[in-house]
Amino acid sequence: MDYQQMVAINISKALSDSLSEEEVSLLLEKPKYSTHGDFAFPCFSLAKTMRKAPQLIASELAEKLDQQQFEKVEVVGPYVNFFLNKGLVSNDILAKILNEGDNYGNLSIGNGGNVTIDMSSPNIAKPFSMGHLRSTVIGNALANIVAKCGYTPIKINHLGDWGTQFGKLIVAYKKWGNEEAVRKEPIKELLKLYVQFHEEAEKDTSLEDEGRKWFKKLEDNDQEAVELWKWFREESLQEFNKIYKLLGISFDSYNGEAFYNDKMGAAIQLIKDSGLLVEDKGAQVVKLEEEELPPCLILKSDGATLYITRDLATAIYRKNTYDFAKSIYVVGNEQSLHFKQLKAVLKKLGFDWSDDMTHVPFGLILKDGKKMSTRKGKIILLEEVLAETIALAEQNISEKNPNLPNKEEVAKQVGVGAVIFHDLKNDRMNSVEYSLTDMLKFEGETGPYVQYTHTRACSILRKSPLQEGQTSYALQDELSWEVVKELQKFPAMIEKANKQLEPSVIAKYVVDLSQAFNKYYGNTHILLQDESLQARLALVEAVKITLKEGLRLLGIAAPEEM
């Protein structure tokens, strides 16, 4: 039940419908302190029409209300404060969660519509750095959130698998490469060859021409070039998939840049036919003055295509293939102009579905306050970070709970969960300071803290399982009430996270719920054998269900023991 709606209906009736239920709902406030009630209605806006002092209006309104639905209604100056009936509400909420289980919070706003999510997208033959983590985990969490809202997510890993760098890599491999070494450590070896190429090219500039020549061969389907490129791609993907497996993330498509090579011609022709393509300093552009954007460069003066040319072909292909209700691009904030231009060109071409395309930008991962750079060697490999957090989690478990069954699996869940949560708890537009020690803390706003709260709930229920067939879960005390209020917010938080495309809404919510529950746990004898035992256990079960589902939405496992 929507309790705000219940209060709003009651007030609207008492005001003889002079304010609609929606108007009342917009005016309702949630007091900062629980002593001021669960909802407060300010009467200032009624003073002008009713020609009375707000305090008098509040007093008269309170007398007309149907107060049976509430524990009490209190007038404080110009405010009418509403205290919900704790017993009734806790019983309703807990029964609902126990009945719905993992489906608690499910919404049907998506009506099964497809949502394409362009995410992760590392470059072939280059290391998977911490910089790629953000797009990967934000995209995965958004896929889970939109699915919870009734959409069908389609996760697309738009790999960086094309470009002149592959010509350079082929040259480097043919000159200095070793097949066995590449098979043994693909990314490490290919990166070494790529770096070596640039070092040698500084001494011998003809290497650059050779690199361009081999990329041209690749574009022209030369057999040797294509075979080497395919091999580099497959070896890289195998390495990336080790990381994706650790993160528990899978994709519906690995169609990268190369996939759209034969689709760009049609997109360019479409722009030419529309009359939008104009020459500017030898290059071909689409003017975007009306949109207050710089011209969009479609073809360079030498006829070469650009990222935007490929992205136009990509967007058209995705609409034709998936008929998306929404198309989301989880790409860094520095690409904002690119996506504004992309949408503007599609709109000019008459594709109104471009309104359904959304760029989901995010900040950087920083090390000591500075941006990480591959070229300068200032890079932290995600694989190494995950290995380190898992090892530290295993060490923690060995010290605190040495007899824990499946220690390695739990260490993996805690270590990986710590890395993911550390990223997602931040508003995505904020940059994230990389800190291993902060990630693994068992207190504060961390993944291990939320996971540990879940294990605590599981532990209580192992000692005293909830009995089936119980009909009343009414609780009256203040501490359980704070937990119930948090539990009731979950569906609204999912809706908010979906609307804002912001996973941190869920991350902050599970921290708030954990804090409310731990306060309750620390001050309540939950397993006391009295008439409220089953209601308290129902509260614990509801917390367990909601925390597990909240963590799942973030892409994090919820171990039962730690």
C-alpha positions in Angstrom: 0.0 0.0 0.0 1.1 3.6 -0.7 0.8 5.2 2.7 1.4 8.7 1.3 -1.6 8.2 -1.0 -3.7 7.0 2.0 -2.9 10.2 3.9 -3.5 12.4 0.8 -6.9 10.9 0.2 -7.9 11.5 3.8 -6.8 15.1 3.7 -8.5 15.8 0.3 -11.8 14.4 1.6 -11.5 16.5 4.8 -11.0 19.6 2.6 -14.1 18.7 0.6 -11.9 18.1 -2.5 -10.8 21.7 -2.7 -7.4 20.2 -3.2 -7.1 17.0 -5.2 -5.3 13.9 -3.9 -2.4 14.6 -6.2 -2.1 18.3 -5.1 -2.1 17.2 -1.4 0.5 14.5 -2.1 2.8 17.1 -3.6 2.5 19.2 -0.5 3.0 16.4 2.0 6.4 16.4 3.8 8.3 13.6 5.6 9.5 15.0 8.9 13.2 14.8 9.7 12.5 13.5 13.2 10.2 10.5 13.9 8.8 12.4 16.9 7.1 14.7 14.4 5.3 11.8 12.8 5.6 9.9 9.5 4.0 12.6 7.3 3.3 16.3 7.9 0.9 18.6 6.0 1.7 22.3 6.0 -1.3 24.6 5.8 0.4 27.8 4.5 -0.8 27.4 0.9 -4.4 27.3 2.1 -4.3 30.5 4.0 -4.9 32.7 0.9 -8.0 30.9 -0.4 -9.5 30.1 3.0 -8.6 33.5 4.4 -7.6 32.1 7.7 -4.4 31.8 9.7 -2.5 28.5 8.8 -2.6 27.5 12.5 -6.4 27.7 12.6 -6.7 25.8 9.3 -4.5 23.0 10.7 -6.7 22.7 13.9 -10.0 22.7 11.9 -8.6 20.2 9.3 -7.5 17.8 12.1 -11.0 17.7 13.5 -12.5 16.7 10.1 -10.0 13.9 9.4 -10.9 10.2 9.6 -8.3 9.5 12.4 -9.1 5.8 12.8 -6.5 4.9 10.2 -3.7 6.5 12.3 -2.0 5.9 15.6 -2.5 9.7 16.2 -2.9 13.0 14.4 -1.2 16.0 16.0 -1.4 19.7 15.3 1.8 21.6 15.7 1.4 25.3 14.7 0.6 25.4 11.0 1.3 21.6 10.5 -0.9 18.5 10.8 1.4 15.6 11.7 0.3 12.0 10.9 1.6 9.0 12.9 0.9 5.8 11.0 -0.4 2.8 12.9 2.8 0.8 13.5 1.1 -2.5 14.1 -1.0 -2.3 10.9 1.7 -1.0 8.7 4.4 -3.4 9.9 2.0 -6.3 9.4 1.1 -5.2 5.9 4.8 -4.6 4.8 6.2 -7.8 6.3 3.4 -10.0 5.0 3.9 -8.4 1.5 7.7 -9.0 1.5 7.4 -12.6 2.8 4.7 -13.3 0.2 6.6 -11.8 -2.8 10.1 -12.9 -1.8 12.7 -11.9 -4.4 9.9 -10.4 -6.5 9.4 -7.6 -3.9 9.9 -4.3 -5.6 9.2 -5.7 -9.1 7.6 -3.0 -11.3 5.9 -3.4 -14.7 6.6 0.1 -16.1 8.7 -1.4 -18.9 6.0 -3.6 -20.4 8.7 -6.0 -21.7 10.3 -3.3 -24.0 13.9 -3.8 -25.1 16.6 -1.6 -23.6 20.0 -1.8 -25.4 22.9 -1.1 -23.0 26.3 -0.2 -24.6 28.8 -0.9 -21.9 32.3 -2.0 -20.9 33.8 -1.9 -24.5 37.5 -2.4 -23.8 40.1 -2.2 -26.6 41.4 -5.5 -28.0 45.0 -6.2 -27.3 45.1 -3.7 -24.4 44.8 -4.4 -20.7 41.5 -4.3 -18.9 42.2 -1.4 -16.5 40.4 0.0 -13.5 39.2 2.7 -15.9 37.0 0.1 -17.7 35.5 -1.0 -14.5 33.0 1.9 -14.2 31.3 1.4 -17.6 31.2 -2.4 -16.9 29.6 -2.3 -13.4 27.4 0.7 -14.0 26.0 -0.9 -17.2 25.5 -4.2 -15.5 23.6 -2.6 -12.5 21.4 -0.6 -14.9 20.6 -3.8 -16.8 19.4 -5.4 -13.6 17.5 -2.3 -12.5 15.6 -2.0 -15.9 14.8 -5.7 -15.8 13.4 -5.2 -12.3 11.2 -2.5 -13.8 9.8 -4.8 -16.5 12.1 -4.0 -19.4 14.2 -6.6 -21.3 17.9 -5.5 -21.1 20.3 -6.3 -24.0 23.9 -5.9 -22.9 26.2 -5.0 -25.7 30.0 -5.1 -25.4 31.0 -2.7 -28.2 34.6 -3.8 -28.4 37.4 -1.5 -29.6 38.4 -4.0 -32.3 39.3 -1.9 -35.4 41.5 0.9 -36.4 45.1 1.7 -37.5 46.5 0.3 -34.3 45.8 -3.2 -35.6 48.0 -2.5 -38.7 50.7 -1.4 -36.3 50.2 -4.5 -34.1 50.4 -6.8 -37.2 53.7 -5.2 -38.2 55.1 -5.5 -34.6 54.0 -9.1 -34.4 55.6 -10.0 -37.8 58.8 -8.3 -36.9 59.3 -9.2 -33.2 56.4 -11.4 -32.1 56.5 -15.0 -30.7 53.4 -17.1 -31.2 54.0 -19.2 -28.0 54.5 -16.1 -25.9 51.3 -14.5 -27.2 49.2 -17.7 -26.5 50.7 -17.8 -23.0 50.0 -14.2 -22.0 48.0 -12.5 -24.8 47.3 -9.1 -23.4 50.8 -8.6 -21.9 52.6 -9.7 -25.0 50.4 -7.8 -27.5 50.8 -4.6 -25.4 54.6 -5.1 -25.2 54.7 -5.4 -29.0 52.4 -2.3 -29.4 54.7 -0.3 -27.1 57.8 -1.6 -28.9 56.3 -0.5 -32.3 55.9 3.1 -31.0 59.5 3.1 -29.6 60.9 1.9 -32.9 58.7 4.2 -35.0 60.3 7.2 -33.2 63.7 6.1 -34.7 62.3 4.8 -38.0 59.2 6.7 -39.2 58.7 4.4 -42.2 57.2 1.9 -39.7 54.1 4.2 -39.4 53.5 3.9 -43.2 54.0 0.1 -42.9 51.3 0.1 -40.1 48.9 2.0 -42.3 49.6 -0.3 -45.2 48.7 -3.4 -43.1 45.5 -1.8 -41.8 44.6 -1.1 -45.4 45.2 -4.8 -46.2 43.0 -5.6 -43.2 40.2 -3.4 -44.6 40.6 -5.0 -48.0 40.2 -8.5 -46.5 43.7 -9.7 -47.0 43.8 -13.3 -45.7 47.0 -13.0 -43.6 45.9 -9.7 -42.0 42.4 -10.9 -41.3 43.7 -14.2 -39.7 46.1 -12.3 -37.4 43.4 -9.8 -36.4 40.9 -12.6 -35.6 43.5 -14.3 -33.5 44.4 -11.2 -31.6 40.7 -10.6 -31.0 40.0 -14.1 -29.8 43.0 -14.3 -27.5 42.0 -10.9 -26.0 38.4 -11.9 -25.5 39.4 -15.0 -23.7 41.4 -12.9 -21.3 38.6 -10.4 -20.8 36.1 -13.2 -20.2 38.2 -14.3 -17.2 37.5 -10.9 -15.7 33.8 -10.9 -16.7 33.4 -14.3 -15.1 34.9 -13.1 -11.8 32.6 -10.1 -11.9 29.6 -12.3 -12.7 28.8 -10.3 -15.9 27.7 -11.7 -19.3 26.8 -10.0 -22.5 24.1 -10.5 -25.2 26.4 -9.2 -28.0 30.1 -8.7 -28.6 29.6 -6.8 -31.8 32.4 -4.2 -31.8 33.6 -1.5 -34.2 34.6 -4.0 -36.9 31.1 -5.4 -37.1 29.8 -2.1 -38.5 32.4 -1.7 -41.3 30.0 -2.8 -44.0 27.1 -0.8 -42.5 28.7 2.7 -42.7 28.3 3.1 -46.4 24.5 2.9 -46.1 24.5 5.5 -43.2 26.7 7.9 -45.2 24.5 7.5 -48.3 21.4 8.2 -46.1 23.0 11.5 -45.0 24.0 12.4 -48.6 20.5 11.7 -49.9 18.9 13.9 -47.2 21.0 16.8 -48.4 22.5 17.4 -44.9 26.1 16.6 -46.0 28.0 19.8 -46.8 31.7 20.4 -47.6 33.7 22.3 -45.0 37.5 22.8 -45.6 37.6 19.7 -47.7 35.8 17.5 -45.2 32.1 16.4 -45.2 30.0 17.7 -42.2 26.5 18.0 -41.0 25.8 21.6 -39.7 24.2 21.7 -36.3 23.8 25.5 -35.7 20.1 25.2 -34.8 21.0 22.8 -32.1 23.8 25.1 -30.9 26.4 22.4 -31.5 29.6 22.5 -33.6 29.4 20.9 -37.0 29.5 17.1 -37.0 32.4 15.7 -39.0 31.2 12.7 -41.0 34.1 12.1 -43.5 37.6 13.5 -43.3 39.1 15.2 -46.4 40.8 12.0 -47.4 37.4 10.2 -47.3 38.2 8.4 -44.0 35.3 7.7 -41.6 35.2 8.7 -37.9 33.7 7.3 -34.7 30.5 9.2 -35.2 30.1 7.7 -38.7 30.3 4.3 -37.2 28.0 5.2 -34.3 25.3 6.4 -36.7 25.4 3.1 -38.4 25.4 1.4 -35.0 22.3 3.3 -33.8 20.4 2.5 -36.9 21.3 -1.2 -36.8 20.3 -1.5 -33.1 16.9 0.2 -33.8 16.3 -2.1 -36.7 17.5 -5.2 -34.9 16.1 -4.7 -31.4 13.4 -2.1 -31.8 14.5 -0.6 -28.5 12.2 1.3 -26.2 15.4 2.9 -24.8 19.0 2.8 -25.9 21.6 3.5 -23.2 25.3 4.3 -23.7 27.3 3.9 -20.5 30.3 6.0 -21.7 32.6 8.5 -19.9 31.6 12.1 -19.4 34.2 13.3 -21.9 32.1 11.9 -24.7 29.0 14.1 -23.9 29.4 16.3 -27.0 29.8 13.2 -29.3 26.5 11.8 -28.1 24.7 15.2 -28.4 25.9 15.4 -32.0 24.9 11.8 -32.7 21.4 12.3 -31.5 21.1 15.6 -33.3 22.1 14.1 -36.7 19.7 11.2 -36.3 16.9 13.6 -35.4 17.7 15.7 -38.6 17.4 12.4 -40.6 13.9 12.1 -39.3 14.6 9.3 -36.8 12.4 10.4 -33.9 13.5 7.3 -31.9 16.7 9.2 -31.3 14.8 10.8 -28.3 14.9 7.3 -26.7 18.7 7.3 -26.8 20.5 8.3 -23.6 24.1 8.9 -22.8 24.8 7.8 -19.2 28.1 9.6 -18.4 30.3 9.0 -15.4 33.4 10.4 -13.7 36.9 9.0 -13.6 38.7 6.6 -11.4 41.6 8.5 -9.8 44.8 7.3 -8.2 46.2 9.8 -5.6 43.8 12.4 -7.1 45.1 12.0 -10.7 43.7 10.4 -13.8 45.1 7.0 -14.8 46.9 6.9 -18.2 47.9 3.9 -20.3 50.5 5.8 -22.3 52.3 7.0 -19.2 52.2 3.6 -17.5 49.9 5.0 -14.8 47.5 2.2 -15.0 46.0 -0.2 -12.4 45.0 -3.6 -13.9 41.5 -4.7 -12.8 42.5 -8.3 -12.7 45.3 -7.5 -10.2 42.9 -5.4 -8.0 40.4 -8.3 -7.9 43.1 -10.8 -7.1 44.3 -8.6 -4.3 40.8 -7.9 -2.8 40.0 -11.6 -2.9 43.3 -12.5 -1.2 42.7 -9.9 1.5 39.1 -11.1 2.1 40.4 -14.7 2.4 42.9 -13.5 5.0 40.1 -11.8 6.9 38.0 -14.9 6.9 40.9 -17.1 8.0 41.5 -14.9 11.0 37.8 -14.4 12.0 36.0 -17.5 10.9 38.7 -20.2 10.0 36.1 -23.1 9.9 33.9 -21.4 7.4 32.8 -23.9 4.7 33.7 -22.9 1.0 36.0 -20.1 2.2 37.4 -19.5 -1.3 34.0 -18.9 -2.8 33.0 -16.5 0.0 36.3 -14.6 -0.3 35.6 -14.2 -4.0 32.1 -12.9 -3.3 33.4 -10.4 -0.7 36.5 -9.3 -2.6 34.7 -8.7 -5.9 31.6 -7.3 -4.1 33.9 -4.8 -2.3 35.3 -3.5 -5.6 31.9 -3.2 -7.3 30.2 -1.5 -4.3 33.1 1.0 -3.9 32.3 2.1 -7.4 28.5 2.1 -7.3 28.0 3.8 -4.0 29.2 7.1 -5.5 26.9 9.2 -7.7 28.2 8.1 -11.1 29.1 11.7 -12.2 31.6 11.9 -9.3 35.1 10.7 -9.8 36.1 7.8 -7.6 39.4 7.7 -5.6 40.9 4.2 -5.9 41.6 2.9 -2.3 42.0 -0.8 -1.5 41.7 -0.3 2.2 38.5 1.7 2.0 36.9 -1.0 -0.2 37.3 -3.8 2.3 36.2 -2.2 5.5 33.5 -4.1 7.5 32.0 -0.8 8.7 30.8 2.3 7.0 29.4 2.5 3.5 31.1 -0.6 2.0 30.1 -3.8 0.3 31.4 -6.1 3.1 29.3 -4.1 5.6 26.1 -4.8 3.7 27.0 -8.4 3.0 27.9 -8.9 6.7 24.4 -7.5 7.7 22.8 -10.0 5.4 24.8 -12.9 7.0 23.8 -11.6 10.4 20.1 -11.9 9.4 20.8 -15.4 8.0 22.5 -16.4 11.3 19.5 -15.4 13.4 17.1 -17.3 11.1 19.3 -20.4 11.3 19.0 -20.3 15.1 15.3 -19.8 15.1 13.5 -20.3 11.7 10.3 -18.4 10.9 7.3 -20.6 11.4 5.0 -21.0 8.4 1.3 -20.2 8.7 1.9 -17.2 10.9 -0.8 -14.5 10.3 0.2 -11.5 12.3 3.5 -9.6 12.1 2.4 -6.5 14.0 5.3 -4.7 15.7 4.9 -1.5 17.8 8.4 -0.5 19.0 10.3 2.5 17.5 13.5 0.6 16.4 11.5 -2.0 14.4 9.5 0.9 13.0 12.6 2.5 11.5 13.5 -0.8 9.8 9.9 -1.2 8.5 9.9 2.3 7.0 13.2 1.5 5.2 11.8 -1.8 3.9 8.7 0.0 2.6 10.9 2.4 0.5 12.5 -0.3 -1.7 10.0 -0.2 -4.7 10.2 3.6 -4.7 14.1 3.4 -4.7 14.0 1.0 -7.7 11.8 3.4 -9.6 14.0 6.3 -8.7 17.2 4.5 -9.8 15.5 3.6 -13.1 14.3 7.1 -13.7 17.7 8.7 -12.9 19.7 5.7 -14.4 21.7 5.9 -11.2 22.8 2.7 -9.4 24.0 4.7 -6.4 20.4 5.1 -5.3 20.2 1.3 -4.6 23.7 1.2 -3.0 22.9 4.1 -0.6 19.5 2.4 0.2 21.0 -1.0 1.2 23.5 0.9 3.5 20.6 2.8 5.1 18.6 -0.5 5.6 21.7 -2.2 7.0 22.3 0.7 9.5 18.6 0.6 10.6 18.7 -3.2 11.0 22.0 -3.2 12.9 20.7 -0.6 15.3 17.6 -2.7 15.9 19.8 -5.9 16.3 22.1 -4.1 18.8 19.2 -3.0 21.0 16.6 -5.8 20.8 16.6 -9.4 22.1 15.2 -10.8 18.8 15.1 -14.4 19.9 13.2 -13.7 23.2 10.4 -16.3 23.5 7.3 -14.1 23.7 4.2 -13.4 21.6 6.1 -11.1 19.3 8.9 -13.6 18.4 7.4 -14.5 15.0 6.9 -10.9 14.1 10.5 -10.1 14.9 11.7 -13.1 12.9 9.5 -11.9 10.0 11.3 -8.5 10.2 14.7 -10.3 10.0 13.5 -12.4 7.0 12.2 -9.3 5.2 15.6 -7.6 5.7 17.4 -10.7 4.5 15.2 -10.8 1.3 15.5 -7.1 0.6 19.3 -6.8 1.2 19.9 -9.9 -1.0 17.8 -8.4 -3.8 19.4 -4.9 -3.4 22.8 -6.4 -3.7 21.8 -8.6 -6.7 20.6 -5.4 -8.5 24.1 -4.0 -8.0 25.7 -7.2 -9.4 26.9 -8.3 -5.9 26.5 -11.7 -4.3 25.0 -12.1 -0.8 26.8 -14.9 1.1 24.9 -16.6 3.9 28.0 -16.9 6.1 31.2 -14.8 6.3 
